[in-house]
Amino acid sequence: MHLLKRSHKKLTREELILRSQQDDYLALEELIKREQKNAYASFFYLATEKEDILDLTQEALFRMAKNIKSLRDPKKFQAWFNQIITNLFNDEMRKKYKRPQQISIDDTSNENKNVINISEIKDRKKLPAENTLAGELNKKITDAIHNLPEPFRIAIVLRELQGLSYEEISDITQTSIGTIKSRIARARTKLQESLKPYLIQ
């Protein structure tokens, strides 16, 4: 059994998917282990309440495992799994709020001004004082993401954290590519504005 588990660790994600679709439960177990960090990271930025993050992550992984045979092209796994994550998040928001949040892409109100570029978060070894500053900055970035209107939050997480293309995000969110590009462009600009005091002394 241990040898089998070790052999599965050497497989590519596509190989794990194909084996999972053939009822190889060890392959599915390995696939879940590899994807749980990505799922958790997505919900960490999407969900504004910490107690929801773990439950959402577990449910997303469960849905992935349950529906893995429906994935026709293993190369499209990332977009497919992010569709599951996004749908689950939207379902949860609908349960909590009867009316979906309405926003305008041209809205310049104060509550829409804090937007993020997650790709700018670096994971480097730092001295204690630097770690304190980095922790404060990461909290500022996280808070800014959580303050975003839901559609902006989803677009930024899918683009900067998961690395999806504009076309994939458009398909997942059922939003035009032009709107997705506008939201992400505004988000990046506002990130620079909101973090400028923390980066320039």
MIDOSE-1310 file (N, C-alpha, C; in nm, 2 decimals, decimal comma, always signed):
residues 201
mhll	+0,08/-0,12/+0,00/+0,00/+0,00/+0,00/+0,09/+0,13/+0,00; +0,19/+0,13/+0,09/+0,28/+0,24/+0,09/+0,35/+0,26/-0,04; +0,39/+0,15/-0,10/+0,46/+0,17/-0,23/+0,37/+0,23/-0,34; +0,24/+0,18/-0,33/+0,14/+0,24/-0,43/+0,12/+0,39/-0,41
krsh	+0,11/+0,43/-0,28/+0,10/+0,57/-0,25/+0,21/+0,65/-0,30; +0,34/+0,60/-0,28/+0,46/+0,67/-0,32/+0,46/+0,68/-0,47; +0,41/+0,58/-0,54/+0,41/+0,58/-0,69/+0,31/+0,69/-0,74; +0,20/+0,70/-0,67/+0,10/+0,80/-0,71/+0,16/+0,95/-0,69
kklt	+0,24/+0,97/-0,60/+0,30/+1,10/-0,58/+0,39/+1,15/-0,69; +0,43/+1,05/-0,77/+0,52/+1,08/-0,89/+0,44/+1,11/-1,01; +0,31/+1,09/-1,01/+0,22/+1,11/-1,13/+0,19/+1,25/-1,15; +0,18/+1,29/-1,28/+0,13/+1,43/-1,31/-0,01/+1,44/-1,27
reel	-0,06/+1,57/-1,27/-0,20/+1,59/-1,24/-0,29/+1,53/-1,34; -0,25/+1,53/-1,47/-0,34/+1,47/-1,57/-0,35/+1,32/-1,55; -0,24/+1,26/-1,52/-0,24/+1,11/-1,49/-0,32/+1,08/-1,37; -0,32/+1,16/-1,27/-0,40/+1,14/-1,15/-0,55/+1,15/-1,19
ilrs	-0,58/+1,25/-1,27/-0,72/+1,27/-1,31/-0,77/+1,14/-1,39; -0,69/+1,10/-1,49/-0,73/+0,98/-1,57/-0,75/+0,86/-1,48; -0,66/+0,84/-1,39/-0,67/+0,72/-1,30/-0,79/+0,74/-1,21; -0,82/+0,86/-1,16/-0,93/+0,88/-1,07/-1,06/+0,85/-1,14
qqdd	-1,06/+0,88/-1,27/-1,18/+0,86/-1,35/-1,21/+0,71/-1,38; -1,10/+0,63/-1,35/-1,11/+0,48/-1,37/-1,12/+0,42/-1,23; -1,17/+0,49/-1,13/-1,19/+0,44/-0,99/-1,07/+0,40/-0,92; -0,96/+0,47/-0,95/-0,83/+0,45/-0,87/-0,84/+0,55/-0,75
ylal	-0,88/+0,50/-0,64/-0,91/+0,59/-0,52/-0,78/+0,64/-0,46; -0,67/+0,58/-0,48/-0,54/+0,63/-0,43/-0,50/+0,75/-0,52; -0,53/+0,74/-0,64/-0,50/+0,86/-0,73/-0,59/+0,98/-0,70; -0,72/+0,95/-0,67/-0,81/+1,05/-0,63/-0,77/+1,12/-0,49
eeli	-0,72/+1,03/-0,40/-0,67/+1,08/-0,27/-0,55/+1,18/-0,29; -0,46/+1,14/-0,38/-0,34/+1,22/-0,41/-0,39/+1,35/-0,48; -0,48/+1,34/-0,57/-0,53/+1,46/-0,64/-0,59/+1,56/-0,54; -0,67/+1,51/-0,45/-0,73/+1,60/-0,34/-0,63/+1,66/-0,26
kreq	-0,52/+1,59/-0,22/-0,42/+1,65/-0,14/-0,35/+1,76/-0,21; -0,33/+1,74/-0,34/-0,26/+1,85/-0,42/-0,34/+1,97/-0,44; -0,47/+1,95/-0,45/-0,56/+2,07/-0,48/-0,62/+2,14/-0,36; -0,61/+2,08/-0,24/-0,67/+2,14/-0,12/-0,61/+2,28/-0,09
knay	-0,48/+2,29/-0,11/-0,42/+2,42/-0,08/-0,47/+2,53/-0,17; -0,49/+2,50/-0,30/-0,54/+2,60/-0,40/-0,68/+2,64/-0,36; -0,76/+2,53/-0,33/-0,90/+2,56/-0,29/-0,91/+2,65/-0,17; -0,83/+2,61/-0,07/-0,83/+2,69/+0,06/-0,79/+2,83/+0,03
asff	-0,68/+2,85/-0,05/-0,64/+2,99/-0,08/-0,74/+3,07/-0,15; -0,82/+3,01/-0,24/-0,92/+3,08/-0,31/-1,03/+3,13/-0,21; -1,08/+3,04/-0,13/-1,18/+3,07/-0,03/-1,13/+3,17/+0,08; -1,00/+3,16/+0,10/-0,94/+3,25/+0,20/-0,96/+3,40/+0,16
ylat	-0,95/+3,42/+0,03/-0,96/+3,56/-0,03/-1,11/+3,59/-0,06; -1,19/+3,48/-0,10/-1,33/+3,51/-0,14/-1,42/+3,52/-0,02; -1,40/+3,44/+0,08/-1,50/+3,44/+0,19/-1,46/+3,54/+0,29; -1,55/+3,62/+0,34/-1,52/+3,73/+0,43/-1,53/+3,68/+0,58
eked	-1,59/+3,56/+0,60/-1,60/+3,51/+0,73/-1,51/+3,38/+0,75; -1,42/+3,39/+0,84/-1,31/+3,28/+0,85/-1,38/+3,14/+0,87; -1,49/+3,14/+0,95/-1,54/+3,01/+0,98/-1,60/+2,94/+0,86; -1,62/+3,01/+0,75/-1,67/+2,95/+0,62/-1,56/+2,88/+0,54
ildl	-1,44/+2,92/+0,56/-1,33/+2,88/+0,47/-1,31/+2,73/+0,46; -1,30/+2,67/+0,58/-1,27/+2,53/+0,58/-1,39/+2,45/+0,53; -1,51/+2,49/+0,57/-1,63/+2,42/+0,52/-1,64/+2,43/+0,37; -1,62/+2,54/+0,31/-1,63/+2,56/+0,17/-1,52/+2,48/+0,10
tqea	-1,40/+2,48/+0,15/-1,29/+2,40/+0,10/-1,32/+2,25/+0,09; -1,37/+2,20/+0,20/-1,41/+2,06/+0,21/-1,52/+2,03/+0,11; -1,62/+2,11/+0,10/-1,73/+2,09/+0,01/-1,68/+2,09/-0,14; -1,59/+2,19/-0,17/-1,54/+2,20/-0,31/-1,46/+2,07/-0,34
lfrm	-1,38/+2,02/-0,25/-1,31/+1,90/-0,28/-1,40/+1,78/-0,29; -1,51/+1,78/-0,21/-1,61/+1,67/-0,22/-1,67/+1,67/-0,36; -1,71/+1,79/-0,41/-1,78/+1,80/-0,54/-1,68/+1,77/-0,65; -1,55/+1,80/-0,63/-1,45/+1,76/-0,73/-1,44/+1,61/-0,74
akni	-1,43/+1,55/-0,63/-1,42/+1,40/-0,63/-1,55/+1,33/-0,69; -1,66/+1,39/-0,65/-1,79/+1,33/-0,69/-1,81/+1,34/-0,84; -1,76/+1,45/-0,90/-1,79/+1,48/-1,04/-1,67/+1,46/-1,13; -1,56/+1,40/-1,08/-1,44/+1,40/-1,16/-1,46/+1,32/-1,30
kslr	-1,55/+1,23/-1,30/-1,57/+1,16/-1,43/-1,64/+1,24/-1,53; -1,69/+1,35/-1,49/-1,76/+1,44/-1,59/-1,66/+1,53/-1,66; -1,54/+1,53/-1,62/-1,44/+1,62/-1,68/-1,38/+1,55/-1,81; -1,41/+1,60/-1,92/-1,37/+1,53/-2,05/-1,23/+1,56/-2,08
dpkk	-1,18/+1,67/-2,05/-1,04/+1,71/-2,09/-0,96/+1,74/-1,97; -0,87/+1,65/-1,92/-0,79/+1,67/-1,80/-0,71/+1,80/-1,81; -0,67/+1,84/-1,93/-0,59/+1,97/-1,94/-0,67/+2,09/-1,90; -0,81/+2,08/-1,89/-0,89/+2,19/-1,85/-0,93/+2,18/-1,71
fqaw	-0,86/+2,10/-1,63/-0,90/+2,07/-1,49/-0,90/+2,20/-1,41; -0,80/+2,29/-1,42/-0,80/+2,40/-1,34/-0,92/+2,49/-1,36; -0,96/+2,52/-1,48/-1,08/+2,60/-1,51/-1,20/+2,53/-1,46; -1,21/+2,40/-1,47/-1,32/+2,32/-1,43/-1,34/+2,32/-1,28
fnqi	-1,23/+2,30/-1,21/-1,23/+2,31/-1,06/-1,26/+2,45/-1,01; -1,21/+2,55/-1,08/-1,24/+2,68/-1,03/-1,39/+2,72/-1,06; -1,45/+2,65/-1,16/-1,59/+2,67/-1,18/-1,67/+2,61/-1,06; -1,62/+2,50/-1,01/-1,69/+2,44/-0,89/-1,67/+2,54/-0,77
itnl	-1,55/+2,59/-0,75/-1,53/+2,68/-0,64/-1,61/+2,80/-0,65; -1,62/+2,86/-0,77/-1,70/+2,98/-0,79/-1,85/+2,96/-0,77; -1,90/+2,85/-0,83/-2,04/+2,82/-0,81/-2,07/+2,79/-0,66; -1,98/+2,72/-0,59/-2,01/+2,70/-0,45/-2,01/+2,83/-0,37
fnde	-1,92/+2,92/-0,40/-1,91/+3,05/-0,33/-2,04/+3,13/-0,36; -2,08/+3,13/-0,49/-2,20/+3,20/-0,52/-2,32/+3,15/-0,46; -2,33/+3,01/-0,45/-2,44/+2,95/-0,38/-2,45/+2,99/-0,23; -2,33/+2,99/-0,17/-2,32/+3,03/-0,03/-2,36/+3,18/-0,01
mrkk	-2,32/+3,26/-0,10/-2,36/+3,41/-0,09/-2,51/+3,42/-0,11; -2,57/+3,34/-0,20/-2,72/+3,35/-0,22/-2,79/+3,30/-0,10; -2,74/+3,21/-0,03/-2,80/+3,16/+0,10/-2,80/+3,27/+0,20; -2,69/+3,34/+0,21/-2,68/+3,44/+0,31/-2,75/+3,57/+0,28
ykrp	-2,75/+3,61/+0,15/-2,81/+3,73/+0,11/-2,92/+3,70/+0,01; -3,04/+3,73/+0,03/-3,15/+3,70/-0,06/-3,13/+3,77/-0,19; -3,08/+3,90/-0,18/-3,06/+3,97/-0,31/-2,91/+3,98/-0,34; -2,87/+3,95/-0,46/-2,73/+3,95/-0,50/-2,68/+4,10/-0,50
qqis	-2,55/+4,11/-0,47/-2,50/+4,25/-0,46/-2,49/+4,30/-0,61; -2,54/+4,42/-0,62/-2,54/+4,49/-0,76/-2,43/+4,59/-0,76; -2,35/+4,59/-0,86/-2,24/+4,69/-0,87/-2,23/+4,74/-1,01; -2,18/+4,86/-1,03/-2,15/+4,92/-1,16/-2,00/+4,92/-1,18
iddt	-1,96/+4,88/-1,30/-1,82/+4,88/-1,33/-1,76/+5,02/-1,33; -1,85/+5,12/-1,34/-1,80/+5,26/-1,33/-1,82/+5,33/-1,20; -1,86/+5,25/-1,10/-1,88/+5,30/-0,96/-1,75/+5,34/-0,90; -1,74/+5,46/-0,86/-1,62/+5,51/-0,80/-1,64/+5,55/-0,65
snen	-1,74/+5,49/-0,59/-1,77/+5,52/-0,45/-1,65/+5,46/-0,36; -1,64/+5,51/-0,24/-1,53/+5,48/-0,15/-1,52/+5,33/-0,13; -1,64/+5,26/-0,12/-1,63/+5,12/-0,08/-1,58/+5,03/-0,19; -1,56/+5,09/-0,31/-1,51/+5,01/-0,42/-1,36/+5,04/-0,45
knvi	-1,30/+5,12/-0,37/-1,17/+5,17/-0,40/-1,05/+5,07/-0,36; -1,07/+4,98/-0,28/-0,96/+4,89/-0,24/-0,96/+4,76/-0,32; -0,87/+4,75/-0,41/-0,86/+4,63/-0,50/-0,72/+4,58/-0,50; -0,70/+4,46/-0,54/-0,57/+4,39/-0,52/-0,51/+4,33/-0,64
nise	-0,38/+4,31/-0,63/-0,31/+4,22/-0,72/-0,24/+4,11/-0,64; -0,30/+4,00/-0,63/-0,26/+3,89/-0,54/-0,12/+3,85/-0,58; -0,08/+3,86/-0,71/+0,04/+3,81/-0,75/+0,16/+3,89/-0,69; +0,13/+4,00/-0,63/+0,24/+4,08/-0,57/+0,27/+4,03/-0,43
ikdr	+0,20/+3,94/-0,38/+0,23/+3,89/-0,25/+0,35/+3,79/-0,26; +0,46/+3,82/-0,19/+0,58/+3,74/-0,20/+0,60/+3,66/-0,08; +0,65/+3,54/-0,09/+0,68/+3,45/+0,02/+0,83/+3,44/+0,03; +0,89/+3,53/+0,10/+1,04/+3,53/+0,12/+1,07/+3,53/+0,26
kklp	+1,19/+3,47/+0,30/+1,24/+3,47/+0,43/+1,28/+3,61/+0,47; +1,23/+3,66/+0,59/+1,26/+3,79/+0,64/+1,31/+3,79/+0,78; +1,37/+3,90/+0,82/+1,41/+3,92/+0,96/+1,28/+3,95/+1,04; +1,29/+3,93/+1,18/+1,17/+3,95/+1,26/+1,09/+4,08/+1,23
aent	+1,17/+4,19/+1,22/+1,10/+4,32/+1,20/+1,03/+4,32/+1,06; +1,10/+4,26/+0,96/+1,05/+4,25/+0,83/+0,92/+4,17/+0,83; +0,93/+4,06/+0,90/+0,81/+3,97/+0,91/+0,69/+4,04/+0,97; +0,71/+4,13/+1,06/+0,60/+4,21/+1,12/+0,54/+4,30/+1,02
lage	+0,63/+4,37/+0,94/+0,58/+4,46/+0,84/+0,51/+4,38/+0,73; +0,57/+4,26/+0,69/+0,51/+4,18/+0,58/+0,37/+4,13/+0,63; +0,36/+4,09/+0,76/+0,23/+4,05/+0,81/+0,13/+4,16/+0,80; +0,17/+4,28/+0,84/+0,07/+4,39/+0,83/+0,03/+4,42/+0,69
lnkk	+0,12/+4,41/+0,60/+0,09/+4,44/+0,46/+0,00/+4,33/+0,40; +0,03/+4,20/+0,43/-0,06/+4,09/+0,39/-0,20/+4,11/+0,44; -0,21/+4,15/+0,57/-0,34/+4,18/+0,63/-0,41/+4,29/+0,55; -0,34/+4,39/+0,52/-0,40/+4,51/+0,44/-0,45/+4,46/+0,31
itda	-0,37/+4,37/+0,24/-0,41/+4,32/+0,11/-0,53/+4,23/+0,12; -0,53/+4,14/+0,23/-0,65/+4,06/+0,25/-0,77/+4,14/+0,28; -0,76/+4,24/+0,37/-0,87/+4,32/+0,40/-0,93/+4,39/+0,28; -0,84/+4,44/+0,19/-0,88/+4,51/+0,07/-0,95/+4,42/-0,02
ihnl	-0,91/+4,29/-0,03/-0,98/+4,19/-0,12/-1,12/+4,17/-0,06; -1,13/+4,15/+0,07/-1,26/+4,12/+0,13/-1,35/+4,24/+0,12; -1,30/+4,36/+0,11/-1,39/+4,48/+0,09/-1,44/+4,50/-0,05; -1,38/+4,42/-0,14/-1,43/+4,44/-0,28/-1,57/+4,39/-0,30
pepf	-1,64/+4,44/-0,39/-1,77/+4,38/-0,43/-1,74/+4,24/-0,49; -1,84/+4,15/-0,46/-1,82/+4,01/-0,50/-1,77/+3,98/-0,64; -1,82/+4,05/-0,74/-1,78/+4,02/-0,88/-1,63/+4,06/-0,90; -1,58/+4,17/-0,84/-1,44/+4,21/-0,85/-1,36/+4,11/-0,77
riai	-1,40/+4,06/-0,66/-1,33/+3,97/-0,58/-1,30/+3,84/-0,65; -1,41/+3,79/-0,71/-1,40/+3,66/-0,79/-1,30/+3,68/-0,91; -1,32/+3,79/-0,98/-1,23/+3,81/-1,10/-1,08/+3,81/-1,06; -1,05/+3,89/-0,95/-0,91/+3,90/-0,91/-0,86/+3,77/-0,86
vlre	-0,93/+3,70/-0,78/-0,88/+3,57/-0,73/-0,86/+3,47/-0,85; -0,95/+3,46/-0,94/-0,94/+3,37/-1,05/-0,82/+3,41/-1,14; -0,80/+3,54/-1,16/-0,69/+3,58/-1,25/-0,55/+3,58/-1,18; -0,54/+3,64/-1,06/-0,41/+3,66/-1,00/-0,37/+3,54/-0,91
lqgl	-0,46/+3,47/-0,85/-0,43/+3,36/-0,76/-0,42/+3,23/-0,84; -0,53/+3,21/-0,92/-0,54/+3,08/-1,00/-0,48/+3,09/-1,14; -0,45/+3,21/-1,19/-0,38/+3,22/-1,31/-0,47/+3,19/-1,44; -0,60/+3,20/-1,42/-0,69/+3,17/-1,54/-0,68/+3,28/-1,64
syee	-0,71/+3,25/-1,76/-0,72/+3,34/-1,87/-0,84/+3,43/-1,86; -0,85/+3,54/-1,93/-0,97/+3,62/-1,94/-1,09/+3,54/-1,99; -1,06/+3,46/-2,09/-1,16/+3,38/-2,16/-1,22/+3,27/-2,06; -1,13/+3,21/-1,98/-1,18/+3,11/-1,88/-1,26/+3,18/-1,77
isdi	-1,22/+3,30/-1,73/-1,29/+3,37/-1,62/-1,43/+3,41/-1,68; -1,43/+3,45/-1,81/-1,55/+3,49/-1,87/-1,65/+3,37/-1,87; -1,60/+3,26/-1,91/-1,69/+3,14/-1,91/-1,74/+3,10/-1,77; -1,65/+3,11/-1,67/-1,69/+3,07/-1,54/-1,79/+3,16/-1,48
tqts	-1,77/+3,29/-1,50/-1,86/+3,39/-1,44/-1,98/+3,43/-1,53; -1,98/+3,38/-1,66/-2,08/+3,42/-1,75/-2,09/+3,57/-1,77; -1,97/+3,63/-1,78/-1,96/+3,77/-1,80/-1,87/+3,80/-1,92; -1,90/+3,91/-1,99/-1,82/+3,94/-2,11/-1,67/+3,96/-2,08
igti	-1,59/+3,93/-2,18/-1,44/+3,94/-2,16/-1,41/+4,09/-2,13; -1,48/+4,18/-2,20/-1,45/+4,32/-2,18/-1,48/+4,37/-2,04; -1,59/+4,31/-1,98/-1,62/+4,35/-1,84/-1,51/+4,29/-1,75; -1,47/+4,17/-1,77/-1,37/+4,10/-1,69/-1,24/+4,18/-1,69
ksri	-1,20/+4,22/-1,81/-1,08/+4,30/-1,83/-1,09/+4,44/-1,75; -1,20/+4,50/-1,76/-1,22/+4,63/-1,70/-1,21/+4,61/-1,54; -1,28/+4,51/-1,49/-1,27/+4,49/-1,35/-1,13/+4,46/-1,30; -1,06/+4,38/-1,37/-0,92/+4,35/-1,33/-0,83/+4,47/-1,34
arar	-0,84/+4,54/-1,45/-0,76/+4,66/-1,47/-0,79/+4,76/-1,36; -0,91/+4,78/-1,32/-0,95/+4,88/-1,21/-0,89/+4,82/-1,08; -0,90/+4,69/-1,06/-0,85/+4,63/-0,94/-0,70/+4,66/-0,92; -0,63/+4,63/-1,03/-0,48/+4,65/-1,02/-0,45/+4,80/-0,99
tklq	-0,52/+4,89/-1,06/-0,49/+5,03/-1,03/-0,52/+5,07/-0,89; -0,63/+5,02/-0,84/-0,67/+5,06/-0,70/-0,58/+4,99/-0,60; -0,53/+4,88/-0,63/-0,43/+4,81/-0,54/-0,31/+4,90/-0,52; -0,26/+4,95/-0,63/-0,14/+5,04/-0,62/-0,17/+5,17/-0,54
eslk	-0,29/+5,22/-0,56/-0,33/+5,34/-0,48/-0,34/+5,31/-0,33; -0,41/+5,20/-0,30/-0,43/+5,17/-0,16/-0,31/+5,12/-0,09; -0,21/+5,07/-0,16/-0,09/+5,02/-0,09/+0,03/+5,12/-0,10; +0,01/+5,22/-0,17/+0,12/+5,32/-0,19/+0,17/+5,37/-0,05
pyli	+0,09/+5,40/+0,05/+0,14/+5,45/+0,17/+0,23/+5,35/+0,25; +0,21/+5,22/+0,22/+0,28/+5,12/+0,29/+0,41/+5,08/+0,22; +0,42/+5,12/+0,09/+0,54/+5,08/+0,01/+0,64/+5,19/-0,01; +0,59/+5,31/+0,01/+0,68/+5,43/-0,02/+0,69/+5,51/+0,11
q	+0,81/+5,52/+0,17/+0,83/+5,59/+0,29/+0,87/+5,74/+0,26
